[in-house]
Amino acid sequence: MIIFWTGIVCSQERLDRNNIQDSVKYWVSKIEYYNNIQSDSSNFFIKKTILHEKELVLEDKHKLYQELDRYYAIKDQHKKRRFVIEKGIGIAKKLDDPNLLFHSLSSLGSMYTSLRLKDSALIFFNRADSLLSNNIDPNYKFKHLVSKGLLYSRNGNLEKGLNNYLEALNFIKEKKDSDPSLALLYNNIGSTYFRLDKNNEAIDYFYKSYKYSKKSGQYKLISMNLYNISSVLIELEDSLHIAKKRLKEALVYAEKSKSDLLVAKIYNNNAVIYEYEKDYNSAIVNNKLAIEVYKSLDDLNSISLTLQNLTLNYVSKRNLDRANFYTDSVLKFVESNSLVFEKPYAYELKSSVDSITGNYESSLKYYKKYIFIRDSLNDIKNTDKLKVLQTKFATLEKDKKIASLKGLKQSNEIKLAQQKLEKYILLATIGMVLIISFFVFVSYIEKRKMAVLLIDKGLEINDKNQSLIAQSISLEQTIRDKETLLQEIYHRVKNNLQLVSSMLNLQAEKYDSEVIDGFVSCSQDRILSVSLVHQIMYEGDNIEKIDFHKYLERLMAMIVYSPDDKISRLNYKINAEGHFYGIDIAIPLGIIINELIHNSINFAFIDKEDPEIIIKAEQIIDDKKVKITIQDNGEFNQEISNKSCSGKLQLVNILIQQIKGTILFNNIDGTEATIEFAV
């Protein structure tokens, strides 16, 4: 059988019963080599080795499972990792080898640390610690201390985590510079110092980690170190230009290692630097780039957090419209993806943005939501802690049963085990009561603080409301004054128009001429139509628009109220309800209709017994236009129509152009004029 090695130059080997063990052991060493440099080439050797694992002795099998554990840890394949670790524990028990059992138990604790299951991790770490009295391999101790340090650091016990990391440094003498575990240890120490706000110590260890990660050729770890160095420099705020350079390098290595999560974090760190420099446009660009990467990773929590930072950058930029848009986006995203633990931050952000934009009612509404959700989540956390204690208690009960079964052979050990179990149960119960009491007390204190804060916020909002009410009253008074002034103007304009009409009448009396009388009469009719607009404006509640139906009714009433028998017999119908126009439309339109009505009276109804005029207004919805129809039942005579008073139709055409409309005449069955104009 011929095996072709991918990416390396190797010799051909014939597998037979005599050398198969050596071949499989060689494959295991190759898996170890590629694990050290985190190369996917490990997968090729893993597949081949698993096919022949039965040929290995127990010690070599355990070595294989160790390397499989490392490979699955790199790939975050936790189910497969647990399977191989448990196989390793079985082999260690068969061999009765405390070294191998210690390593396997510690690896299981490390796996639960990766899954963030603190209590399960502690159980296996403690079981491993119970074997430390044996002569444990220093390399196994080193990995064990690093894994425990990571557990404590992740769960907030930074000092204890740091102590484990520093203790692990005692075992680095036996490590090669190219060993990736050295770089990882220094990186973890730097991260812990950074979280303890000891920035000088943090940056020293990050640079050490960077040095060793470059020797081991791990692009992902190199990128992580450069990212961490930039984080410390950003915190110090005095070396932002160096931080920018480190992030630029980090991005190159992150892309080489295809670590999208690191790429997104680097973009976010870039955004923070630009925030310090008040270059909010660049910060926004980097936030958006990070969001796109998180979307490809389906990292919902990171998307939510970055959206919140993006919103705050728009607030800093004073682009409140975009800030409002992204605030609403955060809310929709959190609610649509059921991100329960992100909801309080989203509601708090919405409350803050609404407060900045002056929307205090909405701000208070979302602040109340924030308080409610936060308190509810605290209650859930307390319930979860209670469940953890109950799980511990159940675990102890199982241990008690196991101990009692073993005690059938060793009665003395049964009594000792029972005493220990009773003590553990008592301590667990006391601890449970103390923890519950503590969290109830903390919850009570927090609620009191929030109640005081809500009262202060309520008083602040009340003061602002009072100020707004005072401003509103002032504005209303100003509006009333302006309305009064405008009504007075309408009244005076109407009076002045009536004065002009009277002056024309006095002037006409001096001359005995039908032409002058006709001119004066036409002019007075036009003045009347304009004066009527101002009079209705003055009388009405709406000083901006006139009720055109009411206007037409009064105009026709004034025209018909005449001693002239021909006019008094005139019947009319008006249908213009719901039509309201501003003064710029109402005045020219009133004059046009007045001209057309007088034209009908003077020239269409000469021998008509029952003269009638119909005026109808309707809305053309599709074209957003108004159509007004003036129709009479008189006889159309072109020669008589040409004698129109002072060029009535010429004036009509001028006014039609003024309102940007059109007029069409139809002389079948009387005369019908159709006016259309946009509103």
matplotlib code that plots the C-alpha trace (Angstrom):
import matplotlib.pyplot as plt

x = [0.0, 1.5, 0.8, 1.4, 2.1, 0.5, 2.6, 5.8, 8.5, 8.4, 9.4, 7.0, 6.2, 4.8, 2.4, 2.5, 2.1, 5.8, 6.1, 2.5, 2.9, 5.9, 4.0, 1.0, 3.4, 5.0, 1.6, 0.9, 4.1, 3.1, -0.3, 1.6, 3.8, 1.0, -1.0, 1.9, 1.7, -2.1, -2.1, -5.1, -2.6, -3.2, -6.6, -4.9, -2.9, -5.8, -7.9, -5.1, -4.3, -7.8, -8.1, -5.2, -5.5, -6.3, -2.7, -1.3, -0.4, -2.3, 0.4, 0.6, -3.2, -3.3, -0.8, -3.0, -6.0, -4.0, -3.2, -6.8, -7.9, -5.6, -6.8, -10.5, -9.8, -8.3, -11.4, -13.9, -15.4, -16.3, -18.4, -15.5, -13.1, -15.1, -15.3, -11.5, -10.7, -13.0, -11.3, -8.0, -9.4, -10.4, -6.8, -5.2, -7.3, -6.5, -2.8, -3.2, -1.0, -1.6, 0.3, -2.0, -5.1, -4.0, -3.6, -6.9, -8.9, -7.2, -8.1, -11.7, -11.6, -10.1, -12.9, -15.6, -13.7, -14.0, -17.7, -17.8, -19.2, -17.4, -18.7, -18.2, -14.6, -13.8, -15.0, -12.4, -9.6, -10.1, -10.0, -6.7, -5.4, -6.0, -3.3, -0.6, 0.9, 2.2, 5.3, 3.4, 5.1, 6.1, 4.6, 1.3, 1.5, 2.2, -0.8, -3.0, -2.0, -2.6, -6.1, -7.0, -5.7, -8.0, -11.0, -10.5, -9.8, -12.9, -15.1, -13.8, -11.4, -8.4, -6.0, -6.4, -6.1, -2.9, -1.4, -1.9, -0.3, 2.7, 3.1, 3.1, 6.2, 8.2, 7.9, 9.0, 12.6, 11.8, 9.9, 11.4, 11.1, 9.0, 6.5, 3.2, 2.1, 4.7, 3.3, -0.2, 0.8, 2.4, -0.7, -2.9, -0.8, -0.9, -4.7, -5.1, -2.9, -4.8, -8.1, -6.5, -5.7, -2.0, -1.2, 2.6, 2.9, 0.3, 2.1, 5.4, 3.8, 2.0, 5.3, 6.9, 4.0, 4.4, 8.1, 7.4, 4.4, 6.5, 9.0, 6.3, 4.8, 1.2, -0.4, -3.6, -1.6, 0.6, -2.5, -4.1, -0.9, -0.8, -4.5, -4.0, -1.0, -3.1, -5.8, -3.3, -2.0, -5.6, -6.1, -3.0, -4.3, -0.8, 0.4, -2.5, -0.3, 1.6, -1.7, -2.8, 0.4, -0.1, -3.7, -2.6, -0.1, -2.7, -5.2, -2.6, -2.0, -5.7, -6.5, -3.6, -5.0, -8.5, -9.6, -12.7, -13.5, -10.1, -10.7, -13.9, -12.3, -9.5, -12.0, -13.7, -10.4, -9.7, -13.1, -12.1, -8.9, -10.9, -13.3, -10.5, -9.3, -12.9, -12.8, -16.3, -16.7, -13.8, -15.0, -18.4, -16.8, -14.8, -17.9, -19.8, -17.0, -17.0, -20.7, -20.4, -17.8, -19.9, -22.9, -20.9, -20.0, -23.7, -22.3, -25.5, -24.3, -21.3, -23.5, -25.8, -22.8, -21.2, -24.5, -24.7, -21.2, -22.1, -25.2, -23.0, -20.6, -23.5, -24.6, -21.0, -21.1, -24.5, -26.2, -29.2, -31.4, -28.9, -28.5, -32.3, -32.3, -29.6, -31.1, -34.3, -32.2, -30.6, -34.0, -35.4, -32.3, -32.3, -36.0, -36.2, -33.2, -34.4, -31.2, -32.6, -29.4, -28.8, -32.3, -31.5, -28.5, -30.7, -33.4, -30.9, -29.4, -32.8, -33.6, -30.4, -30.8, -34.4, -33.3, -30.7, -33.2, -35.7, -38.2, -38.5, -41.7, -40.2, -36.9, -38.8, -40.8, -37.6, -35.8, -38.7, -38.3, -34.6, -35.1, -37.8, -35.7, -32.6, -34.3, -36.0, -32.6, -31.1, -34.0, -33.2, -29.5, -30.5, -32.7, -29.9, -27.5, -30.0, -30.3, -26.4, -26.5, -29.2, -27.1, -24.2, -26.4, -27.6, -24.0, -23.1, -26.1, -24.8, -21.4, -23.0, -24.7, -21.4, -19.6, -22.2, -21.9, -18.1, -18.7, -20.1, -16.5, -14.9, -17.2, -14.8, -14.6, -18.4, -18.6, -15.8, -17.4, -20.9, -19.4, -17.7, -20.9, -23.0, -20.4, -20.5, -24.3, -24.4, -21.9, -23.7, -27.0, -25.4, -23.7, -26.9, -28.7, -25.9, -25.8, -29.5, -29.5, -26.7, -28.4, -31.7, -29.9, -28.1, -31.3, -33.0, -30.2, -30.2, -34.0, -33.7, -31.0, -33.0, -36.1, -34.1, -32.7, -36.2, -37.5, -34.6, -35.3, -39.0, -38.3, -35.9, -38.4, -41.2, -39.0, -38.4, -42.1, -42.9, -40.4, -42.0, -45.5, -44.4, -42.8, -46.0, -48.2, -45.9, -46.1, -49.9, -50.2, -47.9, -50.1, -53.3, -51.8, -50.8, -54.2, -55.9, -53.6, -54.3, -58.1, -57.8, -55.9, -58.6, -61.2, -59.4, -58.8, -62.5, -63.4, -60.9, -62.3, -65.8, -64.5, -63.0, -66.4, -68.2, -65.7, -66.3, -70.1, -69.7, -67.5, -70.0, -72.9, -71.1, -71.4, -74.4, -72.9, -73.9, -70.3, -69.0, -72.0, -71.2, -67.5, -68.2, -70.7, -68.2, -65.5, -67.8, -68.7, -65.1, -64.3, -67.3, -65.9, -62.5, -64.0, -66.1, -63.0, -61.5, -64.8, -65.2, -61.5, -62.2, -65.3, -64.0, -61.8, -59.4, -57.3, -55.3, -58.0, -61.6, -64.6, -65.3, -68.8, -69.8, -68.1, -70.1, -73.4, -72.8, -71.6, -74.6, -76.9, -75.5, -75.8, -79.4, -80.4, -81.3, -84.3, -83.7, -86.4, -84.2, -81.7, -84.2, -85.8, -82.4, -82.2, -78.8, -77.3, -73.9, -72.1, -68.6, -68.6, -65.3, -63.3, -61.0, -58.5, -55.9, -56.2, -53.9, -56.4, -59.6, -59.4, -58.6, -61.0, -63.8, -63.3, -63.3, -66.6, -68.1, -67.2, -68.7, -71.9, -72.4, -71.6, -74.5, -76.8, -76.1, -76.0, -77.4, -80.7, -82.1, -85.4, -85.1, -88.1, -86.4, -82.7, -80.5, -76.8, -75.1, -71.7, -70.0, -66.5, -64.9, -61.5, -59.6, -57.7, -55.4, -54.1, -54.2, -56.4, -59.6, -62.3, -64.9, -67.9, -70.1, -73.1, -76.1, -79.2, -79.2, -78.9, -75.4, -75.0, -71.5, -72.2, -73.8, -71.0, -68.4, -69.9, -68.7, -68.2, -64.7, -63.1, -64.5, -63.1, -59.7, -59.6, -60.7, -57.8, -55.3, -56.6, -56.6, -52.9, -52.3, -53.6, -51.8, -55.1, -57.0, -60.6, -62.7, -66.1, -68.9, -71.9, -74.2, -77.5, -76.4, -72.9, -70.6, -67.2, -64.8, -61.9, -59.1, -56.1, -53.6, -53.8]
y = [0.0, 3.4, 6.5, 10.0, 12.7, 16.1, 19.2, 17.5, 15.2, 11.8, 8.2, 5.4, 2.8, -0.6, -1.4, -4.9, -6.6, -6.1, -2.3, -1.1, 0.0, 2.1, 3.7, 4.6, 6.1, 8.1, 9.4, 10.4, 12.4, 14.1, 15.0, 16.5, 18.5, 20.0, 20.7, 22.8, 25.0, 24.7, 23.4, 21.6, 19.0, 17.2, 16.0, 13.8, 11.9, 11.7, 9.8, 7.3, 6.8, 6.1, 3.3, 1.5, 2.7, -0.9, -1.8, 0.6, -0.4, 1.4, 4.0, 5.0, 5.0, 7.5, 9.7, 9.5, 10.6, 13.5, 14.8, 14.3, 16.3, 19.1, 19.0, 19.1, 21.9, 24.0, 23.3, 23.9, 20.4, 19.8, 16.6, 14.8, 16.3, 14.9, 11.5, 11.1, 12.5, 9.9, 7.2, 8.5, 8.4, 4.7, 3.8, 5.7, 3.7, 0.4, 1.3, 2.6, 5.5, 8.7, 10.8, 9.9, 10.1, 13.6, 14.8, 13.4, 14.8, 18.2, 18.1, 17.5, 20.5, 22.5, 21.5, 22.5, 25.8, 26.3, 25.7, 28.2, 25.5, 26.7, 24.1, 21.1, 22.3, 22.8, 19.2, 17.7, 20.2, 19.3, 15.6, 16.2, 18.2, 15.2, 13.3, 16.0, 14.1, 11.7, 12.4, 14.3, 15.2, 18.9, 19.4, 18.1, 20.4, 23.3, 22.7, 22.1, 25.4, 27.3, 25.8, 26.6, 30.1, 30.5, 29.2, 31.6, 34.6, 33.9, 33.8, 37.1, 35.7, 37.5, 37.3, 33.5, 33.1, 35.2, 33.2, 30.0, 31.5, 32.8, 29.4, 27.8, 30.0, 27.7, 24.9, 26.9, 25.9, 22.6, 24.3, 25.2, 28.8, 27.6, 25.8, 27.6, 27.0, 29.6, 32.3, 31.4, 31.6, 35.0, 36.2, 35.0, 36.7, 39.9, 39.7, 39.2, 42.1, 44.2, 43.3, 44.3, 47.7, 47.0, 48.2, 48.4, 44.7, 43.7, 45.2, 43.6, 40.1, 40.8, 41.7, 38.5, 36.5, 38.3, 37.3, 33.6, 33.4, 34.7, 31.9, 29.3, 30.7, 30.9, 33.7, 33.7, 34.1, 36.8, 38.7, 38.2, 39.6, 42.7, 43.2, 43.0, 45.4, 47.9, 47.5, 48.5, 51.4, 52.7, 52.4, 54.5, 57.1, 58.5, 56.1, 56.0, 56.2, 53.1, 51.3, 52.1, 50.5, 47.4, 47.0, 47.3, 44.4, 42.4, 42.7, 41.2, 38.1, 37.7, 37.5, 35.0, 32.8, 33.3, 34.3, 36.4, 37.0, 38.7, 40.7, 42.0, 42.9, 44.7, 46.9, 47.7, 48.7, 50.9, 52.5, 53.2, 55.0, 57.1, 58.0, 59.3, 61.3, 62.6, 61.2, 59.8, 59.2, 56.7, 55.2, 54.6, 53.0, 50.5, 49.7, 48.9, 46.7, 44.8, 44.3, 42.7, 40.3, 39.4, 38.8, 36.2, 34.6, 34.8, 36.4, 38.0, 39.4, 41.1, 42.5, 44.1, 45.5, 47.0, 48.5, 50.2, 51.7, 52.7, 54.6, 56.4, 57.5, 59.1, 60.8, 62.1, 63.3, 65.1, 63.2, 62.5, 61.3, 58.4, 57.9, 57.4, 55.1, 52.8, 53.0, 51.6, 49.0, 47.8, 47.4, 45.5, 43.3, 42.5, 41.7, 39.8, 37.6, 37.1, 38.5, 38.7, 39.8, 42.5, 44.0, 46.2, 47.8, 48.4, 50.0, 52.2, 53.3, 54.2, 56.2, 58.1, 59.0, 60.1, 62.2, 63.9, 64.6, 66.0, 63.1, 62.9, 60.8, 58.1, 58.4, 57.7, 54.9, 53.0, 53.8, 52.0, 49.1, 49.0, 48.9, 46.2, 43.9, 44.4, 43.4, 40.4, 39.2, 39.5, 37.4, 34.8, 34.7, 34.1, 31.2, 29.8, 29.9, 28.1, 25.4, 25.1, 24.5, 21.9, 20.2, 20.2, 18.7, 16.0, 15.2, 14.8, 12.5, 10.3, 10.2, 9.2, 6.2, 5.1, 5.4, 3.3, 0.5, 0.4, 0.4, -3.1, -4.3, -1.6, -0.7, 1.8, 3.7, 3.9, 5.7, 8.1, 8.8, 9.3, 11.9, 13.7, 13.7, 15.0, 17.7, 18.6, 18.6, 20.9, 23.2, 23.2, 24.0, 26.8, 28.1, 28.0, 29.9, 32.5, 32.9, 33.3, 35.8, 37.7, 38.0, 39.0, 41.7, 42.9, 43.0, 45.0, 47.5, 47.8, 48.3, 51.1, 52.8, 52.6, 53.9, 57.0, 57.4, 57.2, 59.8, 62.1, 61.5, 62.1, 65.5, 66.4, 65.5, 67.4, 70.5, 70.2, 69.7, 72.8, 74.7, 73.3, 74.2, 77.8, 78.0, 76.5, 79.1, 81.9, 80.5, 80.2, 83.8, 84.9, 82.9, 84.4, 87.9, 87.2, 85.7, 88.9, 91.1, 89.1, 89.3, 93.0, 93.2, 91.3, 93.6, 96.7, 95.4, 94.6, 98.1, 99.7, 97.7, 98.8, 102.4, 102.1, 100.7, 103.7, 106.1, 104.5, 104.9, 108.6, 109.2, 107.5, 109.7, 112.8, 111.3, 110.3, 107.5, 103.8, 102.9, 104.4, 102.9, 99.5, 99.9, 101.0, 98.1, 95.5, 96.9, 97.0, 93.3, 92.4, 94.4, 92.7, 89.2, 90.1, 91.9, 88.9, 86.6, 89.0, 89.3, 85.5, 85.2, 87.8, 86.1, 82.6, 80.6, 79.5, 82.5, 80.5, 79.0, 79.9, 77.6, 78.0, 76.5, 79.2, 81.9, 80.8, 80.8, 84.3, 85.5, 84.1, 85.6, 89.1, 88.8, 87.5, 90.1, 92.7, 94.7, 93.5, 91.0, 89.1, 88.4, 87.9, 85.0, 83.3, 79.8, 78.4, 75.2, 75.0, 71.8, 72.7, 71.3, 70.3, 72.6, 75.0, 77.2, 79.8, 83.4, 83.1, 80.7, 82.0, 85.6, 84.9, 81.9, 84.1, 86.8, 84.2, 82.7, 86.2, 87.1, 83.9, 84.3, 87.9, 86.9, 84.3, 86.8, 89.6, 87.6, 84.0, 84.7, 87.6, 85.8, 82.9, 82.4, 80.0, 80.9, 78.5, 78.3, 75.2, 75.4, 72.2, 71.5, 68.1, 66.6, 64.7, 62.3, 60.6, 63.9, 65.8, 68.5, 70.3, 70.6, 73.4, 73.4, 76.6, 75.7, 77.7, 76.8, 79.9, 80.4, 80.9, 83.8, 84.4, 88.0, 88.9, 87.1, 89.2, 92.3, 91.1, 93.8, 95.3, 92.1, 89.7, 86.6, 88.2, 88.8, 85.2, 83.9, 86.0, 84.8, 81.2, 81.5, 83.0, 79.9, 77.7, 76.2, 75.5, 76.5, 74.8, 75.9, 73.7, 75.4, 72.4, 72.7, 76.1, 77.1, 75.1, 76.3, 73.7, 75.0, 72.6, 73.6, 71.8, 72.0]
z = [0.0, -1.0, 1.0, -0.7, 1.9, 0.9, 1.1, 2.3, 0.9, 2.5, 1.7, 0.7, 3.3, 2.9, 5.8, 7.1, 10.4, 11.3, 11.0, 11.2, 14.9, 13.9, 11.0, 13.2, 15.8, 13.1, 12.0, 15.6, 15.7, 12.5, 14.1, 17.1, 14.7, 12.7, 15.9, 17.2, 14.1, 14.0, 10.4, 8.8, 7.6, 10.9, 9.5, 6.9, 9.4, 11.9, 9.3, 8.5, 12.2, 13.3, 10.8, 12.5, 16.2, 17.3, 16.3, 19.0, 22.6, 25.3, 26.0, 22.3, 22.1, 25.0, 23.1, 20.1, 22.1, 23.6, 20.1, 18.9, 22.0, 20.9, 17.3, 18.3, 20.8, 18.0, 15.9, 18.8, 18.2, 21.8, 21.4, 19.6, 22.2, 25.1, 23.4, 23.0, 26.5, 28.1, 26.1, 27.4, 31.0, 30.4, 29.2, 32.1, 34.6, 32.9, 33.1, 36.6, 35.5, 37.7, 35.2, 32.3, 34.5, 35.7, 32.2, 31.0, 34.0, 33.5, 29.7, 30.6, 32.9, 30.1, 27.7, 30.2, 30.6, 26.8, 27.1, 30.0, 32.4, 35.5, 38.0, 35.8, 35.0, 38.7, 39.5, 37.1, 37.9, 41.6, 40.8, 38.9, 41.9, 44.1, 42.1, 42.5, 45.4, 42.8, 40.6, 37.9, 34.6, 34.6, 31.2, 32.4, 35.4, 33.1, 31.0, 34.1, 35.7, 32.4, 32.0, 35.6, 35.2, 32.2, 34.1, 37.0, 34.7, 32.6, 35.7, 37.2, 39.8, 38.1, 41.0, 41.4, 37.6, 37.6, 40.4, 38.4, 35.3, 37.2, 38.9, 35.4, 34.6, 36.9, 34.3, 31.2, 31.4, 29.8, 26.9, 23.5, 22.3, 19.4, 21.7, 21.1, 24.7, 25.8, 23.6, 24.8, 28.5, 28.1, 26.2, 29.0, 31.6, 29.6, 29.3, 33.0, 33.9, 31.4, 33.0, 36.4, 34.9, 35.2, 31.7, 31.9, 33.0, 30.4, 27.5, 28.6, 28.5, 25.3, 23.6, 25.0, 23.6, 20.3, 20.2, 20.9, 18.6, 15.7, 16.5, 16.5, 13.2, 14.5, 12.5, 14.6, 17.9, 16.3, 15.2, 18.7, 20.4, 18.1, 18.8, 22.5, 22.4, 20.5, 23.2, 25.9, 23.9, 23.4, 27.1, 27.7, 25.2, 24.5, 21.7, 19.4, 16.3, 17.4, 18.2, 14.6, 13.2, 15.4, 14.2, 10.6, 11.2, 13.1, 10.3, 7.8, 10.1, 11.0, 7.3, 6.7, 9.5, 8.2, 11.7, 10.9, 14.6, 15.1, 11.9, 13.3, 16.7, 14.9, 13.0, 16.3, 17.9, 14.9, 15.5, 19.1, 18.0, 15.6, 18.4, 20.5, 17.5, 17.0, 13.4, 13.8, 10.0, 10.1, 13.3, 11.7, 8.6, 10.9, 12.9, 9.8, 8.5, 11.9, 11.6, 8.2, 9.5, 12.6, 10.3, 8.3, 11.6, 12.8, 16.1, 17.2, 20.5, 18.8, 16.1, 18.8, 20.7, 17.5, 16.4, 19.8, 19.3, 15.8, 17.2, 19.8, 17.1, 15.2, 18.4, 18.9, 15.2, 16.1, 13.3, 15.4, 12.5, 11.8, 15.5, 15.8, 12.8, 14.3, 17.8, 16.2, 14.3, 17.5, 19.1, 16.2, 16.0, 19.7, 19.8, 16.5, 17.5, 21.1, 22.6, 26.1, 27.8, 25.3, 25.7, 28.8, 27.0, 23.9, 25.9, 27.9, 24.6, 23.1, 26.3, 26.1, 22.4, 22.9, 25.8, 23.7, 20.9, 23.4, 23.1, 26.9, 26.9, 24.8, 26.8, 30.1, 28.5, 27.4, 30.7, 32.5, 30.2, 30.9, 34.6, 34.3, 32.0, 34.1, 37.3, 35.6, 34.4, 37.8, 39.2, 36.4, 37.4, 41.0, 39.9, 37.8, 40.7, 42.8, 40.1, 40.2, 43.9, 43.5, 40.8, 43.2, 45.9, 43.5, 42.5, 46.1, 46.6, 43.7, 45.3, 48.6, 46.9, 45.2, 48.5, 50.3, 47.6, 48.1, 51.8, 51.7, 51.5, 53.7, 56.5, 58.1, 54.8, 54.7, 58.0, 57.0, 53.6, 55.2, 57.7, 54.8, 52.7, 55.6, 56.1, 52.4, 52.4, 55.4, 53.9, 50.5, 52.2, 54.3, 51.2, 49.2, 51.9, 52.2, 48.4, 48.1, 51.0, 49.5, 46.1, 47.7, 49.7, 46.6, 44.6, 47.3, 47.4, 43.6, 43.5, 46.2, 44.2, 41.0, 42.8, 44.0, 40.5, 39.0, 41.4, 40.4, 36.7, 37.2, 38.9, 36.1, 33.5, 35.3, 35.4, 31.7, 31.1, 33.0, 30.9, 27.7, 28.9, 29.6, 26.1, 24.6, 26.3, 25.0, 21.5, 21.6, 22.7, 19.8, 17.4, 18.7, 18.4, 14.8, 14.0, 15.4, 13.4, 10.2, 10.8, 11.3, 8.0, 6.2, 7.7, 6.6, 3.1, 2.8, 4.0, 1.6, -1.3, -0.4, -0.2, -3.7, -5.0, -3.4, -5.0, -8.4, -7.9, -7.0, -10.0, -12.4, -11.2, -12.7, -16.2, -18.1, -20.2, -20.5, -21.3, -18.0, -16.1, -17.5, -16.7, -13.2, -12.7, -13.9, -11.7, -8.6, -9.3, -9.3, -6.2, -4.5, -5.3, -3.8, -0.8, -0.1, 0.2, 2.9, 4.7, 5.0, 6.1, 8.8, 10.0, 10.0, 12.4, 9.7, 8.7, 6.1, 4.0, 2.9, 2.8, -1.0, -0.8, 1.7, -0.5, -3.6, -1.6, -0.5, -3.9, -5.6, -2.9, -3.5, -7.3, -7.2, -4.6, -7.2, -8.3, -11.8, -12.5, -14.9, -12.1, -9.3, -11.2, -11.5, -9.9, -8.8, -7.4, -5.7, -4.8, -3.5, 0.1, 1.5, -0.7, 1.1, -0.7, 0.3, -0.6, -3.6, -5.3, -3.8, -5.1, -8.8, -8.8, -7.3, -10.0, -12.7, -11.5, -11.0, -14.6, -16.0, -14.0, -15.1, -18.6, -18.5, -16.8, -19.4, -22.6, -22.1, -20.3, -22.5, -23.3, -20.8, -18.5, -16.0, -15.9, -13.9, -13.1, -11.6, -10.0, -9.0, -7.6, -7.5, -6.7, -9.4, -7.1, -9.6, -11.0, -7.7, -9.4, -8.8, -11.5, -11.2, -13.6, -14.2, -16.4, -17.5, -19.5, -21.6, -25.4, -26.6, -29.2, -30.4, -31.6, -28.3, -26.4, -28.2, -26.6, -23.1, -20.6, -20.7, -22.1, -19.5, -21.2, -21.7, -17.9, -17.3, -19.4, -17.5, -14.2, -15.3, -16.2, -12.7, -11.0, -13.5, -14.7, -17.9, -19.0, -21.6, -23.0, -24.2, -25.9, -26.3, -24.2, -22.8, -21.9, -19.7, -18.6, -17.0, -15.0, -13.9, -11.7, -9.4, -5.6]

ax = plt.figure().add_subplot(projection="3d")
ax.plot(x, y, z, "-o")
ax.set_aspect("equal")
plt.show()
